[in-house]
Amino acid sequence: MTNSVIDLRSDTVTRPTPAMREAMFRASVGDDVYEEDPTVRALEHETAARFGLEAGLFCPSGTMTNQIAIKAHTEPMSEVICEQTSHIYLWEVGGIAFHSGASVALLAGDRGRLTAAQVEAAIRPENVHYPITRLISLENTHNRGGGSCYAFPELEALAEVARRHRLPLHLDGARVFNALVATGQDGREYGRLFDTVSVCLSKGLGAPVGSVLLGSRAFIQKTKRIRKVMGGGMRQAGYLAAAGLHALEHHVERLADDHRRARELGAMLAARPYVAEVLPVETNLVIFRLHESQPAEPFLAHLEQHGIRASSFGPQLIRFVTHLDVDDAMLPRIGAALQAL
Ligand SMILES: *Cc1c(COP(=O)(O)O)cnc(C)c1O
């Protein structure tokens, strides 16, 4: 056990726990394209309830839930306002252009976070030269921002701008439960602000596959056809949904442990002479920059020799992620490897 690999590359690398596997094994299933899978329905219902939204749509990935939401909210020649390092723009293969034929208004955030004033200034006035602004999309926690969280009053101000301009507000909530746990907020408070929310079950929650898109009943009805054309209509998906339901019940509160471990890793890194900067650690992501004298590749190779895997996140930038498969006993091993460099 002491020699097991410590995988800090992402919170997507977790494997289902024995209890989760048991829940999957026992799941009642049916054909979900016929809307006959009771476990998928239960997951969609339970996730929606946690955000006080009406309905949910279970999909294979967070990329799909985001892109389906964008397609349903926009049309060609319209525009999405988002942050320049947001996942929907940077890491979804240009899907906004590909699936929706829409443009993007890219704003520079503070570690990924936009302000209400910034967003309001980006809304297009009526002019035949411009695309029509159709959607505002936020990301919380923000991946590239190092797991940063919005303060709730700023989200309220952003929602107020959206409402005043009659624009829908979407949340890429791949790690929304990390944000809720870190800020002590309830999902239903978010549900009052956002029209649609994408929630990932396969990140910190530790399920093997799946994301749920949440919104009004009418909106989710519309998204079913888009999911089908993208090839995301699944059949006996209840086996996967069962893992998600188990995760919602058992793996949300424990995110606080991931956050504590991430803070400890952040402190260890800040004390190393070859680390130039550690972004403030708010949740389970630790992004740090190496000094120019310490190239990233040999640093990662050194960790690998100690059985620790991490990912490069740009020139001199490294990301450590804590998750369900990182425990307290691993922290001294990581500390020793960092000191040995
Ligand atoms: C991981 C992630 C997604 C979705 O990724 P999939 O791998 O497609 O499930 C979306 N947004 C953010 C911020 C993410 O980190």
The ligand as an SDF file (V2000), in Angstrom:
LIG
                    3D

 15 15  0  0  0  0  0  0  0  0999 V2000
  -13.9410   18.5020  -16.1690 C   0  0  0  0  0  0  0  0  0  0  0  0
  -14.6810   19.7360  -16.4470 C   0  0  0  0  0  0  0  0  0  0  0  0
  -15.7920   19.7500  -17.2940 C   0  0  0  0  0  0  0  0  0  0  0  0
  -16.3460   18.5320  -18.0130 C   0  0  0  0  0  0  0  0  0  0  0  0
  -15.4280   17.6200  -18.3970 O   0  0  0  0  0  0  0  0  0  0  0  0
  -15.7730   16.1630  -18.9280 P   0  0  0  0  0  0  0  0  0  0  0  0
  -14.4550   15.5140  -18.8820 O   0  0  0  0  0  0  0  0  0  0  0  0
  -16.3220   16.3420  -20.2980 O   0  0  0  0  0  0  0  0  0  0  0  0
  -16.7810   15.5440  -18.0120 O   0  0  0  0  0  0  0  0  0  0  0  0
  -16.4450   20.9430  -17.4760 C   0  0  0  0  0  0  0  0  0  0  0  0
  -16.0400   22.0540  -16.8480 N   0  0  0  0  0  0  0  0  0  0  0  0
  -15.0070   22.0790  -16.0140 C   0  0  0  0  0  0  0  0  0  0  0  0
  -14.6370   23.3400  -15.3260 C   0  0  0  0  0  0  0  0  0  0  0  0
  -14.2610   20.9250  -15.7890 C   0  0  0  0  0  0  0  0  0  0  0  0
  -13.2180   20.9540  -14.9660 O   0  0  0  0  0  0  0  0  0  0  0  0
  1  2  1  0
  2  3  1  0
  2 14  2  0
  3  4  1  0
  3 10  2  0
  4  5  1  0
  5  6  1  0
  6  7  2  0
  6  8  1  0
  6  9  1  0
 10 11  1  0
 11 12  2  0
 12 13  1  0
 12 14  1  0
 14 15  1  0
M  END
$$$$
